[in-house]
């Protein structure tokens, strides 16, 4: 393990952010226990959406660099990352569902959970386990040349450029391919 803010800046930032997010989620839990439901909803929504941004900015590129580009699915760290990724997707999807369930009418009645309190508490518990698992991965992960902070930004910008190109009409894409470059 390297010191915080060493050569693994992206992992360092994500680790600190995840600890702050967990503290925020626990503060939101306390707000709910005190019957401050509006503030609880605002805090939990902010934490879940911020976590979604952190997943896209740090975790997906790190997973891609270590597991997919590094072609490593065996070994302790790779297995921890895969388990963390699967459980993390479940936690984030359930948290997003809970936000939609509580804040909107987008979820049809037949798909609404009855015991919402249990689902919220189970999601918070899973989140806490995931933060602990993430700390374990951080400690066990060797510095990876596959994915630095600049690689993360490059992967995101490449995906953004690709998705922008796919949204253009086919005729425009054809014209841009036919134009000779100088």
MDTraj code that builds the backbone (N, CA, C; nanometers):
import mdtraj as md
import numpy as np

residues = "UNK UNK UNK UNK UNK UNK UNK UNK UNK UNK UNK UNK UNK UNK UNK UNK UNK UNK UNK UNK UNK UNK UNK UNK UNK UNK UNK UNK UNK UNK UNK UNK UNK UNK UNK UNK UNK UNK UNK UNK UNK UNK UNK UNK UNK UNK UNK UNK UNK UNK UNK UNK UNK UNK UNK UNK UNK UNK UNK UNK UNK UNK UNK UNK UNK UNK UNK UNK UNK UNK UNK UNK UNK UNK UNK UNK UNK UNK UNK UNK UNK UNK UNK UNK UNK UNK UNK UNK UNK UNK UNK UNK UNK UNK UNK UNK UNK UNK UNK UNK UNK UNK UNK UNK UNK UNK UNK UNK UNK UNK UNK UNK UNK UNK UNK UNK UNK UNK UNK UNK UNK UNK UNK UNK UNK UNK UNK UNK UNK UNK UNK UNK UNK UNK UNK UNK UNK UNK UNK UNK UNK UNK UNK UNK UNK UNK UNK UNK UNK UNK UNK UNK UNK UNK UNK UNK UNK UNK UNK UNK UNK UNK UNK UNK UNK UNK UNK UNK UNK UNK UNK UNK UNK UNK UNK UNK UNK UNK UNK UNK UNK UNK".split()
xyz = np.array([
    [0.0840, -0.1191, 0.0000],
    [0.0000, 0.0000, 0.0000],
    [0.0876, 0.1242, 0.0000],
    [0.0467, 0.2216, -0.0798],
    [0.1191, 0.3480, -0.0828],
    [0.0462, 0.4497, 0.0036],
    [0.1169, 0.5554, 0.0355],
    [0.0560, 0.6610, 0.1166],
    [-0.0523, 0.7315, 0.0370],
    [-0.1456, 0.7886, 0.1102],
    [-0.2486, 0.8686, 0.0431],
    [-0.1830, 0.9797, -0.0364],
    [-0.2395, 1.0085, -0.1514],
    [-0.1943, 1.1133, -0.2417],
    [-0.0517, 1.0888, -0.2905],
    [-0.0181, 0.9603, -0.3100],
    [0.1086, 0.9236, -0.3719],
    [0.0888, 0.9156, -0.5221],
    [0.1279, 0.8032, -0.5802],
    [0.1136, 0.7878, -0.7243],
    [-0.0251, 0.7389, -0.7630],
    [-0.1088, 0.7067, -0.6660],
    [-0.2441, 0.6582, -0.6947],
    [-0.3459, 0.7661, -0.6600],
    [-0.3307, 0.8818, -0.7156],
    [-0.4144, 0.9958, -0.6780],
    [-0.5624, 0.9679, -0.6971],
    [-0.6012, 0.9067, -0.8093],
    [-0.7430, 0.8788, -0.8342],
    [-0.7992, 0.7861, -0.7266],
    [-0.7239, 0.6822, -0.6917],
    [-0.7697, 0.5898, -0.5873],
    [-0.7755, 0.6603, -0.4523],
    [-0.6794, 0.7472, -0.4253],
    [-0.6783, 0.8224, -0.2996],
    [-0.8015, 0.9125, -0.2886],
    [-0.8292, 0.9850, -0.3952],
    [-0.9450, 1.0753, -0.3956],
    [-1.0731, 0.9959, -0.3765],
    [-1.0845, 0.8832, -0.4482],
    [-1.2046, 0.8018, -0.4372],
    [-1.2194, 0.7445, -0.2970],
    [-1.1117, 0.7004, -0.2363],
    [-1.1176, 0.6449, -0.1009],
    [-1.1691, 0.7492, -0.0015],
    [-1.1120, 0.8679, -0.0063],
    [-1.1553, 0.9751, 0.0850],
    [-1.3014, 1.0117, 0.0568],
    [-1.3377, 1.0206, -0.0708],
    [-1.4758, 1.0545, -0.1072],
    [-1.5733, 0.9480, -0.0582],
    [-1.5373, 0.8204, -0.0697],
    [-1.6255, 0.7131, -0.0240],
    [-1.6450, 0.7165, 0.1275],
    [-1.5389, 0.7476, 0.1997],
    [-1.5519, 0.7603, 0.3454],
    [-1.6440, 0.8768, 0.3815],
    [-1.6307, 0.9876, 0.3093],
    [-1.7189, 1.1026, 0.3337],
    [-1.8635, 1.0702, 0.2951],
    [-1.8816, 0.9956, 0.1850],
    [-2.0166, 0.9550, 0.1451],
    [-2.0813, 0.8663, 0.2512],
    [-2.0049, 0.7720, 0.3047],
    [-2.0595, 0.6860, 0.4092],
    [-2.0974, 0.7684, 0.5314],
    [-2.0142, 0.8641, 0.5675],
    [-2.0478, 0.9529, 0.6798],
    [-2.1756, 1.0307, 0.6492],
    [-2.1900, 1.0768, 0.5251],
    [-2.3120, 1.1471, 0.4857],
    [-2.4346, 1.0578, 0.4916],
    [-2.4209, 0.9327, 0.4464],
    [-2.5332, 0.8393, 0.4525],
    [-2.5731, 0.8089, 0.5969],
    [-2.4729, 0.7967, 0.6835],
    [-2.5031, 0.7742, 0.8255],
    [-2.5702, 0.8971, 0.8868],
    [-2.5274, 1.0172, 0.8454],
    [-2.5942, 1.1393, 0.8926],
    [-2.7391, 1.1422, 0.8442],
    [-2.7615, 1.0996, 0.7201],
    [-2.8978, 1.0909, 0.6685],
    [-2.9816, 0.9904, 0.7457],
    [-2.9214, 0.8789, 0.7849],
    [-2.9903, 0.7793, 0.8668],
    [-3.0330, 0.8409, 1.0004],
    [-2.9437, 0.9171, 1.0612],
    [-2.9751, 0.9836, 1.1883],
    [-3.0891, 1.0838, 1.1695],
    [-3.0876, 1.1550, 1.0570],
    [-3.1973, 1.2482, 1.0288],
    [-3.3317, 1.1751, 1.0217],
    [-3.3322, 1.0581, 0.9588],
    [-3.4564, 0.9807, 0.9499],
    [-3.5021, 0.9350, 1.0881],
    [-3.4080, 0.8934, 1.1725],
    [-3.4430, 0.8505, 1.3079],
    [-3.5023, 0.9659, 1.3891],
    [-3.4597, 1.0888, 1.3557],
    [-3.5111, 1.2080, 1.4259],
    [-3.6370, 1.2625, 1.3589],
    [-3.6879, 1.1886, 1.2620],
    [-3.8110, 1.2261, 1.1891],
    [-3.7959, 1.3517, 1.1044],
    [-3.6738, 1.3820, 1.0606],
    [-3.6476, 1.4941, 0.9689],
    [-3.6421, 1.4367, 0.8273],
    [-3.7579, 1.3953, 0.7774],
    [-3.7614, 1.3168, 0.6541],
    [-3.7230, 1.3958, 0.5298],
    [-3.7558, 1.5230, 0.5231],
    [-3.7195, 1.6028, 0.4048],
    [-3.5672, 1.6161, 0.3951],
    [-3.5035, 1.6467, 0.5076],
    [-3.3577, 1.6572, 0.5083],
    [-3.2932, 1.5203, 0.4813],
    [-3.3507, 1.4150, 0.5379],
    [-3.3032, 1.2789, 0.5137],
    [-3.3045, 1.2483, 0.3641],
    [-3.4156, 1.2791, 0.2989],
    [-3.4281, 1.2512, 0.1557],
    [-3.3254, 1.3299, 0.0749],
    [-3.3047, 1.4548, 0.1103],
    [-3.2079, 1.5374, 0.0379],
    [-3.0651, 1.4861, 0.0540],
    [-3.0293, 1.4507, 0.1757],
    [-2.8928, 1.4024, 0.2012],
    [-2.8695, 1.2700, 0.1288],
    [-2.9631, 1.1764, 0.1437],
    [-2.9438, 1.0450, 0.0825],
    [-2.9397, 1.0560, -0.0705],
    [-3.0245, 1.1393, -0.1275],
    [-3.0247, 1.1576, -0.2728],
    [-2.8918, 1.2145, -0.3195],
    [-2.8425, 1.3149, -0.2499],
    [-2.7140, 1.3752, -0.2876],
    [-2.6015, 1.2733, -0.2793],
    [-2.5997, 1.1925, -0.1741],
    [-2.4927, 1.0930, -0.1573],
    [-2.4973, 0.9877, -0.2681],
    [-2.6165, 0.9398, -0.3014],
    [-2.6303, 0.8362, -0.4045],
    [-2.5898, 0.8906, -0.5414],
    [-2.6312, 1.0123, -0.5731],
    [-2.5959, 1.0695, -0.7036],
    [-2.4468, 1.1020, -0.7120],
    [-2.3899, 1.1490, -0.6032],
    [-2.2458, 1.1736, -0.6019],
    [-2.1692, 1.0423, -0.6175],
    [-2.2178, 0.9371, -0.5538],
    [-2.1537, 0.8066, -0.5688],
    [-2.1616, 0.7581, -0.7133],
    [-2.2717, 0.7828, -0.7795],
    [-2.2832, 0.7447, -0.9202],
    [-2.1760, 0.8146, -1.0035],
    [-2.1523, 0.9429, -0.9757],
    [-2.0466, 1.0159, -1.0467],
    [-1.9092, 0.9559, -1.0153],
    [-1.8853, 0.9200, -0.8897],
    [-1.7566, 0.8597, -0.8526],
    [-1.7374, 0.7231, -0.9173],
    [-1.8455, 0.6484, -0.9293],
    [-1.8372, 0.5190, -0.9974],
    [-1.7921, 0.5396, -1.1417],
    [-1.8558, 0.6347, -1.2098],
    [-1.8225, 0.6582, -1.3506],
    [-1.6834, 0.7189, -1.3681],
    [-1.6445, 0.8060, -1.2774],
    [-1.5173, 0.8766, -1.2911],
    [-1.3976, 0.7935, -1.2463],
    [-1.4115, 0.7166, -1.1382],
    [-1.2966, 0.6461, -1.0820],
    [-1.3066, 0.4937, -1.0899],
    [-1.4209, 0.4399, -1.0512],
    [-1.4280, 0.2948, -1.0352],
    [-1.4348, 0.2196, -1.1681],
    [-1.5153, 0.2673, -1.2611],
    [-1.5242, 0.1990, -1.3908],
    [-1.3889, 0.1999, -1.4618],
    [-1.3206, 0.3144, -1.4723],
    [-1.1884, 0.3102, -1.5369],
    [-1.0875, 0.2226, -1.4624],
    [-1.0921, 0.2215, -1.3300],
    [-1.0003, 0.1377, -1.2538],
    [-1.0294, -0.0099, -1.2795],
    [-1.1565, -0.0465, -1.2771],
    [-1.1963, -0.1842, -1.3051],
    [-1.1544, -0.2223, -1.4469],
    [-1.1792, -0.1331, -1.5395],
    [-1.1408, -0.1586, -1.6786],
    [-0.9893, -0.1784, -1.6895],
    [-0.9126, -0.0920, -1.6272],
    [-0.7674, -0.0995, -1.6369],
    [-0.7087, -0.2231, -1.5718],
    [-0.7668, -0.2643, -1.4603],
    [-0.7086, -0.3768, -1.3871],
    [-0.7636, -0.5110, -1.4356],
    [-0.8940, -0.5191, -1.4558],
    [-0.9565, -0.6475, -1.4883],
    [-0.9637, -0.6697, -1.6396],
    [-1.0170, -0.5746, -1.7126],
    [-1.0411, -0.5966, -1.8552],
    [-0.9143, -0.5755, -1.9365],
    [-0.8550, -0.4576, -1.9294],
    [-0.7326, -0.4315, -2.0057],
    [-0.6163, -0.5140, -1.9523],
    [-0.6108, -0.5333, -1.8217],
    [-0.5046, -0.6124, -1.7612],
    [-0.5276, -0.7619, -1.7744],
    [-0.6474, -0.7992, -1.8192],
    [-0.6873, -0.9391, -1.8398],
    [-0.6548, -1.0238, -1.7173],
    [-0.6942, -0.9725, -1.6011],
    [-0.6664, -1.0417, -1.4764],
    [-0.7981, -1.0716, -1.4065],
    [-0.8379, -1.1986, -1.4065],
    [-0.9585, -1.2377, -1.3334],
    [-0.9256, -1.3354, -1.2217],
    [-0.8018, -1.3768, -1.2149],
    [-0.7619, -1.4641, -1.1058],
    [-0.6786, -1.3818, -1.0077],
    [-0.6566, -1.4367, -0.8951],
    [-0.5830, -1.3627, -0.7932],
    [-0.6785, -1.2953, -0.6970],
    [-0.6291, -1.2693, -0.5777],
    [-0.7120, -1.2150, -0.4710],
    [-0.7685, -1.0768, -0.5041],
    [-0.6852, -0.9886, -0.5537],
    [-0.7297, -0.8519, -0.5811],
    [-0.8355, -0.8501, -0.6910],
    [-0.8129, -0.9269, -0.7976],
    [-0.9100, -0.9304, -0.9075],
    [-1.0439, -0.9845, -0.8594],
    [-1.0419, -1.0888, -0.7790],
    [-1.1668, -1.1453, -0.7283],
    [-1.2374, -1.0487, -0.6337],
    [-1.1596, -0.9781, -0.5514],
    [-1.2203, -0.8762, -0.4653],
    [-1.2829, -0.7649, -0.5482],
    [-1.2136, -0.7231, -0.6542],
    [-1.2675, -0.6160, -0.7391],
    [-1.3954, -0.6596, -0.8101],
    [-1.3983, -0.7830, -0.8573],
    [-1.5182, -0.8328, -0.9255],
    [-1.6346, -0.8416, -0.8268],
    [-1.6115, -0.8976, -0.7090],
    [-1.7162, -0.9043, -0.6077],
    [-1.7637, -0.7664, -0.5654],
    [-1.6685, -0.6758, -0.5460],
    [-1.7005, -0.5381, -0.5097],
    [-1.7846, -0.4723, -0.6200],
    [-1.7465, -0.4975, -0.7443],
    [-1.8205, -0.4399, -0.8563],
    [-1.9633, -0.4909, -0.8644],
    [-1.9813, -0.6220, -0.8491],
    [-2.1160, -0.6801, -0.8565],
    [-2.2029, -0.6290, -0.7420],
    [-2.1508, -0.6353, -0.6202],
    [-2.2279, -0.5864, -0.5048],
    [-2.2511, -0.4358, -0.5120],
    [-2.1515, -0.3628, -0.5636],
    [-2.1663, -0.2181, -0.5781],
    [-2.2747, -0.1802, -0.6773],
    [-2.2830, -0.2540, -0.7872],
    [-2.3900, -0.2288, -0.8850],
    [-2.5256, -0.2545, -0.8207],
    [-2.5360, -0.3631, -0.7460],
    [-2.6624, -0.3931, -0.6779],
    [-2.6995, -0.2807, -0.5814],
    [-2.6037, -0.2367, -0.4999],
    [-2.6312, -0.1308, -0.4023],
    [-2.6718, -0.0007, -0.4711],
    [-2.6014, 0.0359, -0.5767],
    [-2.6321, 0.1619, -0.6455],
    [-2.7685, 0.1549, -0.7146],
    [-2.7997, 0.0422, -0.7781],
    [-2.9293, 0.0282, -0.8460],
    [-3.0430, 0.0314, -0.7440],
    [-3.0260, -0.0383, -0.6327],
    [-3.1301, -0.0357, -0.5286],
    [-3.1449, 0.1055, -0.4721],
    [-3.0330, 0.1743, -0.4501],
    [-3.0394, 0.3110, -0.3972],
    [-3.1097, 0.4038, -0.4966],
    [-3.0796, 0.3893, -0.6241],
    [-3.1479, 0.4703, -0.7259],
    [-3.2971, 0.4366, -0.7312],
    [-3.3302, 0.3077, -0.7194],
    [-3.4705, 0.2662, -0.7136],
    [-3.5400, 0.3340, -0.5955],
    [-3.4743, 0.3325, -0.4789],
    [-3.5349, 0.3927, -0.3594],
    [-3.5586, 0.5426, -0.3793],
    [-3.4642, 0.6093, -0.4445],
    [-3.4830, 0.7518, -0.4726],
    [-3.6039, 0.7720, -0.5632],
    [-3.6095, 0.6935, -0.6714],
    [-3.7232, 0.7058, -0.7632],
    [-3.8540, 0.6696, -0.6939],
    [-3.8498, 0.5684, -0.6094],
    [-3.9694, 0.5227, -0.5377],
    [-4.0221, 0.6297, -0.4424],
    [-3.9303, 0.6981, -0.3738],
    [-3.9728, 0.7944, -0.2726],
    [-3.9977, 0.9343, -0.3281],
    [-3.9317, 0.9703, -0.4365],
    [-3.9377, 1.1085, -0.4848],
    [-4.0222, 1.1291, -0.6090],
    [-4.0556, 1.0211, -0.6784],
    [-4.1297, 1.0368, -0.8038],
    [-4.2469, 0.9387, -0.8073],
    [-4.3226, 0.9472, -0.9138],
    [-4.4295, 0.8501, -0.9382],
    [-4.3946, 0.7625, -1.0588],
    [-4.2651, 0.7558, -1.0929],
    [-4.2217, 0.6779, -1.2088],
    [-4.2320, 0.5272, -1.1877],
    [-4.2249, 0.4824, -1.0634],
    [-4.2328, 0.3397, -1.0340],
    [-4.3804, 0.3017, -1.0221],
    [-4.4284, 0.2115, -1.1094],
    [-4.5694, 0.1695, -1.0986],
    [-4.5966, 0.1029, -0.9639],
    [-4.7215, 0.1101, -0.9197],
    [-4.7577, 0.0586, -0.7876],
    [-4.7246, -0.0888, -0.7711],
    [-4.7374, -0.1671, -0.8773],
    [-4.7100, -0.3099, -0.8636],
    [-4.5611, -0.3390, -0.8435],
    [-4.4728, -0.2408, -0.8719],
    [-4.3286, -0.2587, -0.8532],
    [-4.2746, -0.1842, -0.7310],
    [-4.3631, -0.1297, -0.6514],
    [-4.3200, -0.0573, -0.5320],
    [-4.3064, -0.1527, -0.4136],
    [-4.1945, -0.1400, -0.3438],
    [-4.1736, -0.2208, -0.2235],
    [-4.2684, -0.1750, -0.1128],
    [-4.3159, -0.2701, -0.0355],
    [-4.4023, -0.2347, 0.0764],
    [-4.3231, -0.1903, 0.1975],
    [-4.2197, -0.2658, 0.2336],
    [-4.1393, -0.2353, 0.3521],
    [-4.0164, -0.1548, 0.3088],
    [-4.0354, -0.0279, 0.2864],
    [-3.9292, 0.0591, 0.2355],
    [-3.8203, 0.0802, 0.3399],
    [-3.8563, 0.0794, 0.4671],
    [-3.7584, 0.1019, 0.5737],
    [-3.6537, -0.0098, 0.5758],
    [-3.6981, -0.1345, 0.5595],
    [-3.6041, -0.2463, 0.5567],
    [-3.5102, -0.2339, 0.4369],
    [-3.5645, -0.1984, 0.3215],
    [-3.4816, -0.1845, 0.2009],
    [-3.3769, -0.0752, 0.2186],
    [-3.4154, 0.0351, 0.2814],
    [-3.3205, 0.1442, 0.3054],
    [-3.2099, 0.1007, 0.4006],
    [-3.2457, 0.0341, 0.5070],
    [-3.1459, -0.0095, 0.6052],
    [-3.0542, -0.1169, 0.5470],
    [-3.1099, -0.2088, 0.4696],
    [-3.0284, -0.3128, 0.4066],
    [-2.9308, -0.2512, 0.3070],
    [-2.9757, -0.1505, 0.2341],
    [-2.8878, -0.0829, 0.1381],
    [-2.7759, -0.0091, 0.2106],
    [-2.8070, 0.0567, 0.3197],
    [-2.7044, 0.1251, 0.3986],
    [-2.6030, 0.0249, 0.4543],
    [-2.6508, -0.0889, 0.5027],
    [-2.5594, -0.1907, 0.5550],
    [-2.4698, -0.2447, 0.4437],
    [-2.5274, -0.2722, 0.3273],
    [-2.4476, -0.3193, 0.2139],
    [-2.3453, -0.2140, 0.1737],
    [-2.3864, -0.0886, 0.1746],
    [-2.2954, 0.0215, 0.1398],
    [-2.1762, 0.0244, 0.2346],
    [-2.2022, 0.0089, 0.3642],
    [-2.0939, 0.0091, 0.4635],
    [-1.9988, -0.1081, 0.4392],
    [-2.0526, -0.2249, 0.4092],
    [-1.9689, -0.3415, 0.3783],
    [-1.8849, -0.3132, 0.2540],
    [-1.9450, -0.2494, 0.1543],
    [-1.8721, -0.2176, 0.0314],
    [-1.7592, -0.1181, 0.0556],
    [-1.7806, -0.0230, 0.1443],
    [-1.6723, 0.0713, 0.1773],
    [-1.5574, -0.0045, 0.2438],
    [-1.5890, -0.0939, 0.3349],
    [-1.4845, -0.1752, 0.3997],
    [-1.4128, -0.2628, 0.2970],
    [-1.4878, -0.3223, 0.2063],
    [-1.4270, -0.4030, 0.1000],
    [-1.3401, -0.3159, 0.0097],
    [-1.3864, -0.1956, -0.0193],
    [-1.3072, -0.1017, -0.0994],
    [-1.1768, -0.0640, -0.0318],
    [-1.1796, -0.0482, 0.0997],
    [-1.0559, -0.0193, 0.1742],
    [-0.9607, -0.1379, 0.1619],
    [-1.0144, -0.2587, 0.1707],
    [-0.9312, -0.3773, 0.1533],
    [-0.8697, -0.3847, 0.0150],
    [-0.9468, -0.3514, -0.0862],
    [-0.8944, -0.3501, -0.2231],
    [-0.7872, -0.2435, -0.2367],
    [-0.8113, -0.1264, -0.1807],
    [-0.7144, -0.0173, -0.1866],
    [-0.5818, -0.0607, -0.1248],
    [-0.5904, -0.1277, -0.0106],
    [-0.4678, -0.1708, 0.0588],
    [-0.3950, -0.2808, -0.0177],
    [-0.4699, -0.3685, -0.0858],
    [-0.4089, -0.4827, -0.1547],
    [-0.3674, -0.4509, -0.2983],
    [-0.4214, -0.3461, -0.3544],
    [-0.3983, -0.3172, -0.4957],
    [-0.2596, -0.2605, -0.5182],
    [-0.1811, -0.3271, -0.6010],
    [-0.0504, -0.2691, -0.6344],
    [-0.0701, -0.1495, -0.7268],
    [0.0253, -0.0591, -0.7323],
    [0.0118, 0.0523, -0.8259],
    [0.0008, -0.0034, -0.9675],
    [-0.1048, 0.0317, -1.0363],
    [-0.1304, -0.0241, -1.1686],
    [-0.0914, 0.0750, -1.2763],
    [-0.0017, 0.0356, -1.3666],
    [0.0322, 0.1252, -1.4757],
    [-0.0818, 0.1373, -1.5760],
    [-0.1809, 0.0470, -1.5645],
    [-0.2907, 0.0453, -1.6610],
    [-0.3816, 0.1663, -1.6487],
    [-0.3977, 0.2213, -1.5301],
    [-0.5033, 0.3194, -1.5106],
    [-0.4601, 0.4295, -1.4145],
    [-0.4158, 0.5383, -1.4695],
    [-0.3839, 0.6549, -1.3873],
    [-0.5003, 0.7523, -1.3964],
    [-0.4880, 0.8651, -1.3287],
    [-0.5934, 0.9661, -1.3350],
    [-0.6137, 1.0145, -1.4771],
    [-0.5047, 1.0346, -1.5503],
    [-0.5178, 1.0811, -1.6880],
    [-0.5807, 0.9738, -1.7753],
    [-0.5530, 0.8442, -1.7459],
    [-0.6176, 0.7367, -1.8205],
    [-0.7672, 0.7374, -1.7959],
    [-0.8090, 0.7635, -1.6725],
    [-0.9512, 0.7686, -1.6407],
    [-1.0188, 0.8768, -1.7224],
    [-0.9580, 0.9943, -1.7252],
    [-1.0164, 1.1040, -1.8017],
    [-1.0136, 1.0742, -1.9501],
    [-0.9084, 1.0087, -1.9988],
    [-0.9001, 0.9750, -2.1409],
    [-1.0083, 0.8752, -2.1786],
    [-1.0331, 0.7743, -2.0924],
    [-1.1359, 0.6756, -2.1195],
    [-1.2736, 0.7413, -2.1237],
    [-1.2999, 0.8301, -2.0292],
    [-1.4292, 0.8980, -2.0253],
    [-1.4450, 0.9892, -2.1462],
    [-1.3402, 1.0642, -2.1819],
    [-1.3519, 1.1542, -2.2965],
    [-1.3652, 1.0760, -2.4257],
    [-1.2976, 0.9597, -2.4373],
    [-1.3120, 0.8768, -2.5566],
    [-1.4543, 0.8254, -2.5677],
    [-1.5122, 0.7779, -2.4569],
    [-1.6495, 0.7301, -2.4575],
    [-1.7452, 0.8432, -2.4931],
    [-1.7229, 0.9625, -2.4369],
    [-1.8090, 1.0771, -2.4656],
    [-1.8024, 1.1139, -2.6128],
    [-1.6823, 1.1171, -2.6695],
    [-1.6665, 1.1479, -2.8106],
    [-1.7339, 1.0424, -2.8957],
    [-1.7184, 0.9142, -2.8611],
    [-1.7807, 0.8067, -2.9363],
    [-1.9327, 0.8196, -2.9312],
    [-1.9893, 0.8441, -2.8115],
    [-2.1342, 0.8535, -2.7998],
    [-2.1872, 0.9764, -2.8728],
    [-2.1078, 1.0857, -2.8747],
    [-2.1491, 1.2040, -2.9488],
    [-2.1526, 1.1727, -3.0980],
    [-2.0534, 1.1023, -3.1474],
    [-2.0487, 1.0666, -3.2891],
    [-2.1641, 0.9759, -3.3272],
    [-2.2035, 0.8868, -3.2386],
    [-2.3123, 0.7943, -3.2689],
    [-2.4469, 0.8656, -3.2729],
    [-2.4576, 0.9802, -3.2075],
    [-2.5839, 1.0538, -3.2079],
    [-2.6015, 1.1377, -3.3333],
    [-2.4930, 1.1624, -3.4063],
    [-2.5058, 1.2411, -3.5281],
    [-2.5770, 1.1586, -3.6343],
    [-2.6508, 1.2235, -3.7234],
    [-2.7172, 1.1486, -3.8303],
    [-2.6149, 1.0749, -3.9160],
    [-2.6583, 0.9622, -3.9732],
    [-2.5679, 0.8781, -4.0519],
    [-2.5073, 0.9542, -4.1691],
    [-2.5839, 1.0426, -4.2316],
    [-2.5327, 1.1181, -4.3468],
    [-2.4158, 1.2077, -4.3047],
    [-2.4245, 1.2678, -4.1878],
    [-2.3162, 1.3534, -4.1393],
    [-2.1931, 1.2684, -4.1090],
    [-2.2138, 1.1493, -4.0498],
    [-2.1006, 1.0618, -4.0225],
    [-2.0335, 1.0183, -4.1519],
    [-2.1134, 0.9893, -4.2546],
    [-2.0569, 0.9474, -4.3833],
    [-1.9755, 1.0597, -4.4465],
    [-2.0269, 1.1840, -4.4407],
    [-1.9542, 1.2979, -4.4982],
    [-1.8220, 1.3196, -4.4270],
    [-1.8215, 1.3050, -4.2932],
    [-1.6963, 1.3290, -4.2198],
    [-1.5936, 1.2209, -4.2495],
    [-1.6363, 1.0983, -4.2827],
    [-1.5422, 0.9933, -4.3197],
    [-1.4878, 1.0158, -4.4600],
    [-1.5720, 1.0694, -4.5471],
    [-1.5327, 1.0885, -4.6860],
    [-1.4384, 1.2079, -4.7040],
    [-1.4381, 1.3012, -4.6083],
    [-1.3523, 1.4187, -4.6197],
    [-1.2081, 1.3786, -4.5984],
    [-1.1220, 1.4055, -4.6981],
    [-0.9803, 1.3683, -4.6801],
    [-0.9139, 1.4589, -4.5762],
    [-0.8268, 1.3988, -4.4957],
    [-0.7565, 1.4767, -4.3954],
    [-0.6280, 1.5307, -4.4553],
    [-0.5887, 1.6484, -4.4112],
    [-0.4683, 1.7103, -4.4645],
    [-0.3542, 1.6975, -4.3694],
])
top = md.Topology()
chain = top.add_chain()
for i, resn in enumerate(residues, 1):
    res = top.add_residue(resn, chain, resSeq=i)
    for name in ("N", "CA", "C"):
        top.add_atom(name, md.element.get_by_symbol(name[0]), res)
traj = md.Trajectory(xyz[None], top)
